[in-house]
Amino acid sequence: MATTALTAPEFLDEKQTAAKIGVKAASLRADRHRGVGLPYVRIAQRIRYRVADVYAYLTANTVRPQCD
């Protein structure tokens, strides 16, 4: 039987995530309160964002100019 190694997802805290996407940490908090924005994980009283989710969010919100 083959075994698959599980790797733990990498996480960023609120400040790191805000810096990565170019917003203030307060914007992330406001988005969470409104139920919009990035998916997050609550661990006890701490909020963490998965690195993969942050990059997926950036990719999904990338605007590509169209040439005429």
C-alpha positions as CSV (number, residue, x, y, z in Angstrom):
1,M,0.0,0.0,0.0
2,A,1.4,3.4,-1.0
3,T,1.4,6.1,1.6
4,T,0.9,9.8,0.8
5,A,2.9,12.3,2.7
6,L,0.7,15.1,4.0
7,T,2.1,18.6,4.1
8,A,0.7,21.2,6.3
9,P,-0.5,24.3,4.5
10,E,1.6,27.4,4.9
11,F,-0.1,30.3,6.7
12,L,0.3,34.0,6.9
13,D,-0.9,36.2,9.7
14,E,-3.1,39.3,9.1
15,K,-0.2,41.7,8.9
16,Q,1.7,39.5,6.4
17,T,-1.4,39.0,4.3
18,A,-2.2,42.7,4.2
19,A,1.4,43.5,3.0
20,K,1.3,40.7,0.4
21,I,-1.9,42.0,-1.2
22,G,-1.3,45.7,-0.6
23,V,-4.1,46.6,1.8
24,K,-4.2,47.6,5.4
25,A,-4.9,44.9,8.1
26,A,-8.0,46.9,9.0
27,S,-9.4,46.2,5.5
28,L,-9.0,42.5,6.0
29,R,-10.8,42.8,9.4
30,A,-13.6,44.8,7.7
31,D,-13.9,42.2,4.9
32,R,-14.1,39.3,7.5
33,H,-16.8,41.2,9.4
34,R,-18.8,41.7,6.2
35,G,-18.3,38.1,5.1
36,V,-16.4,38.9,2.0
37,G,-12.8,38.8,0.8
38,L,-10.2,36.1,1.4
39,P,-11.0,32.8,3.1
40,Y,-9.3,32.5,6.5
41,V,-8.7,30.1,9.3
42,R,-9.5,30.9,12.9
43,I,-7.2,29.1,15.3
44,A,-8.2,30.0,18.9
45,Q,-8.2,33.8,18.8
46,R,-5.8,34.0,15.8
47,I,-6.7,34.6,12.2
48,R,-4.5,33.0,9.6
49,Y,-4.6,33.0,5.8
50,R,-3.4,30.1,3.7
51,V,-0.7,31.1,1.3
52,A,-2.4,29.2,-1.5
53,D,-5.7,31.1,-0.9
54,V,-3.8,34.4,-1.0
55,Y,-2.2,33.6,-4.3
56,A,-5.5,32.3,-5.7
57,Y,-7.2,35.5,-4.7
58,L,-4.6,37.6,-6.4
59,T,-4.8,35.4,-9.6
60,A,-8.6,35.7,-9.6
61,N,-8.5,39.4,-9.3
62,T,-5.8,40.0,-11.9
63,V,-7.0,42.4,-14.6
64,R,-5.6,41.8,-18.1
65,P,-5.9,44.8,-20.4
66,Q,-7.4,43.9,-23.8
67,C,-5.8,45.1,-26.9
68,D,-7.9,46.8,-29.6
